[in-house]
Amino acid sequence: MDQDIIRKFILDYLSEKPDAADSLRGIAEMWIKRQVVEAELDNVEDVLKSLVAEGILGIRCRDGETEVYALAKKYKNELRNISISS
């Protein structure tokens, strides 16, 4: 990851939580990783929708509102046969 992006993530985090303090590992895992995940949510959502459309993943609602994704039953024993390029 580019150092300018890391710098931006750190400063963005501190702008939200100016009293935050953490170790090197804590900053990498909690501050930066969290922002990377948030930045990638749209891409992850697109891939999940594609896997659902292909029937590889199933989707259900947990607690009445949270969507949960899981491997479709028919693929439980065949995961090795699912191509990364499909």
N, CA, C and O atoms as a Tinker XYZ file with bonds, in Angstrom:
   344  protein
     1  N      0.859000   -1.173000    0.000000    73     2
     2  CA     0.000000    0.000000    0.000000    64     1     3
     3  C      0.905000    1.235000    0.000000    63     2     4     5
     4  O      1.929000    1.268000    0.682000    81     3
     5  N      0.524000    2.213000   -0.748000    73     3     6
     6  CA     1.267000    3.457000   -0.882000    64     5     7
     7  C      1.312000    4.215000    0.452000    63     6     8     9
     8  O      0.311000    4.280000    1.166000    81     7
     9  N      2.463000    4.779000    0.779000    73     7    10
    10  CA     2.608000    5.494000    2.055000    64     9    11
    11  C      1.704000    6.717000    2.149000    63    10    12    13
    12  O      1.269000    7.074000    3.244000    81    11
    13  N      1.416000    7.359000    1.032000    73    11    14
    14  CA     0.505000    8.506000    1.061000    64    13    15
    15  C     -0.903000    8.074000    1.477000    63    14    16    17
    16  O     -1.600000    8.800000    2.186000    81    15
    17  N     -1.311000    6.887000    1.029000    73    15    18
    18  CA    -2.631000    6.365000    1.405000    64    17    19
    19  C     -2.648000    6.034000    2.895000    63    18    20    21
    20  O     -3.613000    6.346000    3.594000    81    19
    21  N     -1.582000    5.404000    3.378000    73    19    22
    22  CA    -1.486000    5.080000    4.810000    64    21    23
    23  C     -1.559000    6.363000    5.637000    63    22    24    25
    24  O     -2.266000    6.431000    6.642000    81    23
    25  N     -0.821000    7.369000    5.198000    73    23    26
    26  CA    -0.836000    8.668000    5.898000    64    25    27
    27  C     -2.262000    9.228000    5.951000    63    26    28    29
    28  O     -2.717000    9.690000    6.997000    81    27
    29  N     -2.954000    9.181000    4.820000    73    27    30
    30  CA    -4.331000    9.683000    4.758000    64    29    31
    31  C     -5.227000    8.912000    5.718000    63    30    32    33
    32  O     -6.022000    9.513000    6.441000    81    31
    33  N     -5.104000    7.565000    5.732000    73    31    34
    34  CA    -5.920000    6.745000    6.624000    64    33    35
    35  C     -5.666000    7.112000    8.093000    63    34    36    37
    36  O     -6.608000    7.226000    8.877000    81    35
    37  N     -4.405000    7.293000    8.457000    73    35    38
    38  CA    -4.069000    7.639000    9.844000    64    37    39
    39  C     -4.664000    8.996000   10.210000    63    38    40    41
    40  O     -5.279000    9.148000   11.266000    81    39
    41  N     -4.475000    9.979000    9.333000    73    39    42
    42  CA    -4.991000   11.322000    9.631000    64    41    43
    43  C     -6.516000   11.358000    9.611000    63    42    44    45
    44  O     -7.123000   12.076000   10.405000    81    43
    45  N     -7.144000   10.597000    8.718000    73    43    46
    46  CA    -8.612000   10.505000    8.716000    64    45    47
    47  C     -9.115000    9.908000   10.022000    63    46    48    49
    48  O    -10.077000   10.402000   10.611000    81    47
    49  N     -8.457000    8.834000   10.473000    73    47    50
    50  CA    -8.856000    8.195000   11.719000    64    49    51
    51  C     -8.749000    9.189000   12.875000    63    50    52    53
    52  O     -9.654000    9.296000   13.703000    81    51
    53  N     -7.622000    9.918000   12.917000    73    51    54
    54  CA    -7.409000   10.870000   14.007000    64    53    55
    55  C     -8.366000   12.056000   13.928000    63    54    56    57
    56  O     -8.685000   12.666000   14.948000    81    55
    57  N     -8.820000   12.381000   12.736000    73    55    58
    58  CA    -9.797000   13.472000   12.639000    64    57    59
    59  C    -11.138000   13.041000   13.234000    63    58    60    61
    60  O    -11.889000   13.869000   13.750000    81    59
    61  N    -11.433000   11.740000   13.160000    73    59    62
    62  CA   -12.650000   11.206000   13.765000    64    61    63
    63  C    -12.496000   10.987000   15.260000    63    62    64    65
    64  O    -13.449000   11.142000   16.023000    81    63
    65  N    -11.270000   10.621000   15.674000    73    63    66
    66  CA   -10.995000   10.282000   17.073000    64    65    67
    67  C     -9.685000   10.932000   17.491000    63    66    68    69
    68  O     -8.658000   10.259000   17.580000    81    67
    69  N     -9.712000   12.236000   17.747000    73    67    70
    70  CA    -8.474000   12.959000   18.020000    64    69    71
    71  C     -7.733000   12.523000   19.278000    63    70    72    73
    72  O     -6.549000   12.830000   19.420000    81    71
    73  N     -8.378000   11.831000   20.175000    73    71    74
    74  CA    -7.717000   11.372000   21.399000    64    73    75
    75  C     -7.198000    9.941000   21.277000    63    74    76    77
    76  O     -6.703000    9.377000   22.252000    81    75
    77  N     -7.307000    9.354000   20.091000    73    75    78
    78  CA    -6.878000    7.964000   19.895000    64    77    79
    79  C     -5.366000    7.822000   20.057000    63    78    80    81
    80  O     -4.600000    8.732000   19.740000    81    79
    81  N     -4.961000    6.666000   20.556000    73    79    82
    82  CA    -3.550000    6.313000   20.679000    64    81    83
    83  C     -3.465000    4.805000   20.584000    63    82    84    85
    84  O     -4.324000    4.104000   21.119000    81    83
    85  N     -2.441000    4.291000   19.910000    73    83    86
    86  CA    -2.317000    2.847000   19.776000    64    85    87
    87  C     -0.896000    2.478000   19.405000    63    86    88    89
    88  O     -0.090000    3.345000   19.068000    81    87
    89  N     -0.590000    1.196000   19.466000    73    87    90
    90  CA     0.711000    0.683000   19.073000    64    89    91
    91  C      0.790000    0.586000   17.548000    63    90    92    93
    92  O     -0.211000    0.767000   16.856000    81    91
    93  N      1.958000    0.306000   17.044000    73    91    94
    94  CA     2.136000    0.111000   15.606000    64    93    95
    95  C      1.164000   -0.936000   15.092000    63    94    96    97
    96  O      0.456000   -0.702000   14.112000    81    95
    97  N      1.124000   -2.098000   15.752000    73    95    98
    98  CA     0.216000   -3.166000   15.329000    64    97    99
    99  C     -1.246000   -2.741000   15.447000    63    98   100   101
   100  O     -2.051000   -3.038000   14.564000    81    99
   101  N     -1.588000   -2.058000   16.515000    73    99   102
   102  CA    -2.951000   -1.595000   16.697000    64   101   103
   103  C     -3.370000   -0.615000   15.610000    63   102   104   105
   104  O     -4.488000   -0.684000   15.098000    81   103
   105  N     -2.469000    0.295000   15.261000    73   103   106
   106  CA    -2.773000    1.260000   14.202000    64   105   107
   107  C     -2.962000    0.540000   12.874000    63   106   108   109
   108  O     -3.900000    0.829000   12.132000    81   107
   109  N     -2.068000   -0.398000   12.576000    73   107   110
   110  CA    -2.169000   -1.137000   11.317000    64   109   111
   111  C     -3.448000   -1.961000   11.264000    63   110   112   113
   112  O     -4.144000   -1.966000   10.249000    81   111
   113  N     -3.759000   -2.659000   12.356000    73   111   114
   114  CA    -4.918000   -3.561000   12.360000    64   113   115
   115  C     -6.247000   -2.846000   12.547000    63   114   116   117
   116  O     -7.244000   -3.235000   11.939000    81   115
   117  N     -6.279000   -1.822000   13.365000    73   115   118
   118  CA    -7.555000   -1.194000   13.697000    64   117   119
   119  C     -7.821000    0.074000   12.897000    63   118   120   121
   120  O     -8.927000    0.260000   12.389000    81   119
   121  N     -6.851000    0.924000   12.779000    73   119   122
   122  CA    -7.082000    2.203000   12.106000    64   121   123
   123  C     -7.055000    2.041000   10.588000    63   122   124   125
   124  O     -7.978000    2.449000    9.883000    81   123
   125  N     -5.980000    1.439000   10.112000    73   123   126
   126  CA    -5.793000    1.355000    8.659000    64   125   127
   127  C     -6.637000    0.245000    8.060000    63   126   128   129
   128  O     -7.328000    0.461000    7.064000    81   127
   129  N     -6.591000   -0.931000    8.648000    73   127   130
   130  CA    -7.357000   -2.063000    8.119000    64   129   131
   131  C     -8.846000   -1.729000    8.046000    63   130   132   133
   132  O     -9.513000   -2.074000    7.070000    81   131
   133  N     -9.357000   -1.073000    9.052000    73   131   134
   134  CA   -10.777000   -0.696000    9.078000    64   133   135
   135  C    -11.121000    0.190000    7.890000    63   134   136   137
   136  O    -12.162000    0.007000    7.259000    81   135
   137  N    -10.266000    1.136000    7.585000    73   135   138
   138  CA   -10.542000    2.048000    6.474000    64   137   139
   139  C    -10.388000    1.355000    5.124000    63   138   140   141
   140  O    -11.106000    1.676000    4.177000    81   139
   141  N     -9.459000    0.408000    5.031000    73   139   142
   142  CA    -9.316000   -0.361000    3.791000    64   141   143
   143  C    -10.583000   -1.176000    3.556000    63   142   144   145
   144  O    -11.098000   -1.231000    2.439000    81   143
   145  N    -11.072000   -1.799000    4.604000    73   143   146
   146  CA   -12.295000   -2.590000    4.495000    64   145   147
   147  C    -13.457000   -1.701000    4.062000    63   146   148   149
   148  O    -14.212000   -2.069000    3.162000    81   147
   149  N    -13.606000   -0.559000    4.677000    73   147   150
   150  CA   -14.691000    0.353000    4.309000    64   149   151
   151  C    -14.578000    0.795000    2.855000    63   150   152   153
   152  O    -15.589000    0.911000    2.161000    81   151
   153  N    -13.350000    1.043000    2.388000    73   151   154
   154  CA   -13.143000    1.478000    1.009000    64   153   155
   155  C    -13.481000    0.371000    0.016000    63   154   156   157
   156  O    -13.841000    0.652000   -1.127000    81   155
   157  N    -13.367000   -0.878000    0.443000    73   155   158
   158  CA   -13.598000   -2.006000   -0.450000    64   157   159
   159  C    -15.005000   -2.588000   -0.361000    63   158   160   161
   160  O    -15.317000   -3.541000   -1.076000    81   159
   161  N    -15.852000   -2.045000    0.487000    73   159   162
   162  CA   -17.196000   -2.608000    0.672000    64   161   163
   163  C    -17.971000   -2.720000   -0.634000    63   162   164   165
   164  O    -18.632000   -3.734000   -0.862000    81   163
   165  N    -17.911000   -1.719000   -1.489000    73   163   166
   166  CA   -18.651000   -1.769000   -2.755000    64   165   167
   167  C    -18.164000   -2.910000   -3.636000    63   166   168   169
   168  O    -18.965000   -3.616000   -4.247000    81   167
   169  N    -16.839000   -3.089000   -3.700000    73   167   170
   170  CA   -16.293000   -4.188000   -4.502000    64   169   171
   171  C    -16.694000   -5.545000   -3.941000    63   170   172   173
   172  O    -17.048000   -6.454000   -4.693000    81   171
   173  N    -16.640000   -5.681000   -2.631000    73   171   174
   174  CA   -17.035000   -6.936000   -1.989000    64   173   175
   175  C    -18.508000   -7.206000   -2.246000    63   174   176   177
   176  O    -18.892000   -8.341000   -2.526000    81   175
   177  N    -19.334000   -6.176000   -2.154000    73   175   178
   178  CA   -20.765000   -6.340000   -2.394000    64   177   179
   179  C    -21.022000   -6.810000   -3.828000    63   178   180   181
   180  O    -21.860000   -7.683000   -4.052000    81   179
   181  N    -20.306000   -6.237000   -4.797000    73   179   182
   182  CA   -20.471000   -6.646000   -6.193000    64   181   183
   183  C    -20.110000   -8.109000   -6.394000    63   182   184   185
   184  O    -20.813000   -8.829000   -7.101000    81   183
   185  N    -19.012000   -8.558000   -5.774000    73   183   186
   186  CA   -18.588000   -9.956000   -5.895000    64   185   187
   187  C    -19.615000  -10.874000   -5.233000    63   186   188   189
   188  O    -19.957000  -11.918000   -5.788000    81   187
   189  N    -20.107000  -10.496000   -4.057000    73   187   190
   190  CA   -21.123000  -11.304000   -3.379000    64   189   191
   191  C    -22.380000  -11.444000   -4.237000    63   190   192   193
   192  O    -22.927000  -12.540000   -4.360000    81   191
   193  N    -22.838000  -10.344000   -4.830000    73   191   194
   194  CA   -24.018000  -10.400000   -5.697000    64   193   195
   195  C    -23.790000  -11.335000   -6.868000    63   194   196   197
   196  O    -24.689000  -12.082000   -7.256000    81   195
   197  N    -22.597000  -11.299000   -7.431000    73   195   198
   198  CA   -22.264000  -12.175000   -8.550000    64   197   199
   199  C    -22.277000  -13.642000   -8.121000    63   198   200   201
   200  O    -22.808000  -14.494000   -8.834000    81   199
   201  N    -21.696000  -13.934000   -6.962000    73   199   202
   202  CA   -21.665000  -15.312000   -6.463000    64   201   203
   203  C    -23.067000  -15.815000   -6.138000    63   202   204   205
   204  O    -23.363000  -16.994000   -6.334000    81   203
   205  N    -23.928000  -14.933000   -5.646000    73   203   206
   206  CA   -25.322000  -15.305000   -5.390000    64   205   207
   207  C    -26.016000  -15.586000   -6.718000    63   206   208   209
   208  O    -26.726000  -16.584000   -6.847000    81   207
   209  N    -25.818000  -14.717000   -7.704000    73   207   210
   210  CA   -26.446000  -14.897000   -9.019000    64   209   211
   211  C    -26.006000  -16.204000   -9.674000    63   210   212   213
   212  O    -26.786000  -16.832000  -10.390000    81   211
   213  N    -24.760000  -16.618000   -9.431000    73   211   214
   214  CA   -24.247000  -17.878000   -9.982000    64   213   215
   215  C    -24.719000  -19.085000   -9.183000    63   214   216   217
   216  O    -24.532000  -20.224000   -9.611000    81   215
   217  N    -25.324000  -18.847000   -8.035000    73   215   218
   218  CA   -25.804000  -19.944000   -7.198000    64   217   219
   219  C    -24.750000  -20.534000   -6.294000    63   218   220   221
   220  O    -25.000000  -21.539000   -5.628000    81   219
   221  N    -23.573000  -19.932000   -6.253000    73   219   222
   222  CA   -22.483000  -20.444000   -5.413000    64   221   223
   223  C    -22.718000  -20.073000   -3.954000    63   222   224   225
   224  O    -22.419000  -20.854000   -3.051000    81   223
   225  N    -23.253000  -18.885000   -3.731000    73   223   226
   226  CA   -23.596000  -18.457000   -2.378000    64   225   227
   227  C    -25.105000  -18.340000   -2.249000    63   226   228   229
   228  O    -25.815000  -18.042000   -3.210000    81   227
   229  N    -25.565000  -18.580000   -1.049000    73   227   230
   230  CA   -26.952000  -18.319000   -0.720000    64   229   231
   231  C    -26.994000  -17.100000    0.185000    63   230   232   233
   232  O    -25.983000  -16.717000    0.773000    81   231
   233  N    -28.153000  -16.499000    0.290000    73   231   234
   234  CA   -28.299000  -15.318000    1.131000    64   233   235
   235  C    -29.560000  -15.485000    1.970000    63   234   236   237
   236  O    -30.588000  -15.964000    1.490000    81   235
   237  N    -29.457000  -15.083000    3.220000    73   235   238
   238  CA   -30.625000  -15.114000    4.093000    64   237   239
   239  C    -30.554000  -13.913000    5.022000    63   238   240   241
   240  O    -29.534000  -13.228000    5.103000    81   239
   241  N    -31.628000  -13.678000    5.701000    73   239   242
   242  CA   -31.712000  -12.537000    6.600000    64   241   243
   243  C    -31.581000  -13.023000    8.039000    63   242   244   245
   244  O    -32.298000  -13.924000    8.474000    81   243
   245  N    -30.655000  -12.412000    8.767000    73   243   246
   246  CA   -30.481000  -12.735000   10.177000    64   245   247
   247  C    -31.007000  -11.566000   10.986000    63   246   248   249
   248  O    -30.803000  -10.417000   10.595000    81   247
   249  N    -31.633000  -11.803000   12.027000    73   247   250
   250  CA   -32.224000  -10.829000   12.946000    64   249   251
   251  C    -33.171000   -9.847000   12.254000    63   250   252   253
   252  O    -33.364000   -8.721000   12.712000    81   251
   253  N    -33.755000  -10.297000   11.144000    73   251   254
   254  CA   -34.747000   -9.486000   10.461000    64   253   255
   255  C    -34.205000   -8.392000    9.558000    63   254   256   257
   256  O    -34.976000   -7.757000    8.838000    81   255
   257  N    -32.901000   -8.156000    9.577000    73   255   258
   258  CA   -32.392000   -7.084000    8.727000    64   257   259
   259  C    -30.980000   -7.309000    8.173000    63   258   260   261
   260  O    -30.650000   -6.750000    7.127000    81   259
   261  N    -30.154000   -8.091000    8.826000    73   259   262
   262  CA   -28.779000   -8.292000    8.379000    64   261   263
   263  C    -28.707000   -9.424000    7.371000    63   262   264   265
   264  O    -29.107000  -10.550000    7.666000    81   263
   265  N    -28.192000   -9.125000    6.166000    73   263   266
   266  CA   -28.023000  -10.168000    5.152000    64   265   267
   267  C    -26.777000  -10.985000    5.474000    63   266   268   269
   268  O    -25.720000  -10.436000    5.784000    81   267
   269  N    -26.922000  -12.309000    5.396000    73   267   270
   270  CA   -25.832000  -13.231000    5.689000    64   269   271
   271  C    -25.621000  -14.115000    4.463000    63   270   272   273
   272  O    -26.576000  -14.656000    3.905000    81   271
   273  N    -24.379000  -14.254000    4.055000    73   271   274
   274  CA   -24.030000  -15.059000    2.884000    64   273   275
   275  C    -23.343000  -16.341000    3.329000    63   274   276   277
   276  O    -22.564000  -16.343000    4.283000    81   275
   277  N    -23.637000  -17.431000    2.629000    73   275   278
   278  CA   -23.013000  -18.713000    2.947000    64   277   279
   279  C    -22.932000  -19.549000    1.678000    63   278   280   281
   280  O    -23.693000  -19.346000    0.732000    81   279
   281  N    -22.019000  -20.472000    1.676000    73   279   282
   282  CA   -21.856000  -21.379000    0.552000    64   281   283
   283  C    -23.139000  -22.176000    0.351000    63   282   284   285
   284  O    -23.685000  -22.738000    1.300000    81   283
   285  N    -23.621000  -22.221000   -0.898000    73   283   286
   286  CA   -24.834000  -22.987000   -1.207000    64   285   287
   287  C    -24.605000  -24.460000   -0.901000    63   286   288   289
   288  O    -23.509000  -24.981000   -1.108000    81   287
   289  N    -25.642000  -25.129000   -0.407000    73   287   290
   290  CA   -25.517000  -26.525000    0.008000    64   289   291
   291  C    -24.936000  -27.416000   -1.082000    63   290   292   293
   292  O    -24.135000  -28.304000   -0.792000    81   291
   293  N    -25.331000  -27.190000   -2.336000    73   291   294
   294  CA   -24.862000  -28.061000   -3.410000    64   293   295
   295  C    -23.365000  -27.942000   -3.644000    63   294   296   297
   296  O    -22.780000  -28.790000   -4.318000    81   295
   297  N    -22.727000  -26.896000   -3.095000    73   295   298
   298  CA   -21.287000  -26.715000   -3.281000    64   297   299
   299  C    -20.465000  -27.106000   -2.059000    63   298   300   301
   300  O    -19.239000  -26.995000   -2.087000    81   299
   301  N    -21.096000  -27.551000   -1.009000    73   299   302
   302  CA   -20.361000  -27.878000    0.215000    64   301   303
   303  C    -19.220000  -28.863000   -0.027000    63   302   304   305
   304  O    -18.135000  -28.710000    0.534000    81   303
   305  N    -19.462000  -29.860000   -0.852000    73   303   306
   306  CA   -18.430000  -30.866000   -1.135000    64   305   307
   307  C    -17.682000  -30.611000   -2.443000    63   306   308   309
   308  O    -16.767000  -31.357000   -2.793000    81   307
   309  N    -18.071000  -29.562000   -3.159000    73   307   310
   310  CA   -17.490000  -29.331000   -4.474000    64   309   311
   311  C    -16.726000  -28.016000   -4.562000    63   310   312   313
   312  O    -16.424000  -27.568000   -5.668000    81   311
   313  N    -16.414000  -27.405000   -3.477000    73   311   314
   314  CA   -15.776000  -26.100000   -3.515000    64   313   315
   315  C    -14.493000  -26.114000   -4.334000    63   314   316   317
   316  O    -14.189000  -25.138000   -5.020000    81   315
   317  N    -13.755000  -27.180000   -4.273000    73   315   318
   318  CA   -12.503000  -27.273000   -5.031000    64   317   319
   319  C    -12.741000  -27.164000   -6.522000    63   318   320   321
   320  O    -11.830000  -26.780000   -7.254000    81   319
   321  N    -13.945000  -27.491000   -7.003000    73   319   322
   322  CA   -14.239000  -27.482000   -8.435000    64   321   323
   323  C    -14.706000  -26.122000   -8.957000    63   322   324   325
   324  O    -14.859000  -25.936000  -10.164000    81   323
   325  N    -14.928000  -25.181000   -8.049000    73   323   326
   326  CA   -15.374000  -23.855000   -8.480000    64   325   327
   327  C    -14.156000  -23.097000   -8.990000    63   326   328   329
   328  O    -13.182000  -22.903000   -8.262000    81   327
   329  N    -14.220000  -22.685000  -10.202000    73   327   330
   330  CA   -13.094000  -21.985000  -10.820000    64   329   331
   331  C    -13.055000  -20.533000  -10.405000    63   330   332   333
   332  O    -14.089000  -19.876000  -10.286000    81   331
   333  N    -11.860000  -20.045000  -10.187000    73   331   334
   334  CA   -11.682000  -18.638000   -9.832000    64   333   335
   335  C    -12.053000  -17.748000  -11.010000    63   334   336   337
   336  O    -12.398000  -16.582000  -10.817000    81   335
   337  N    -11.989000  -18.270000  -12.208000    73   335   338
   338  CA   -12.268000  -17.458000  -13.384000    64   337   339
   339  C    -13.741000  -17.448000  -13.772000    63   338   340   341
   340  O    -14.117000  -16.769000  -14.727000    81   339
   341  N    -14.576000  -18.182000  -13.057000    73   339   342
   342  CA   -15.994000  -18.220000  -13.427000    64   341   343
   343  C    -16.726000  -16.970000  -13.061000    63   342   344
   344  O    -17.927000  -16.862000  -13.312000    81   343
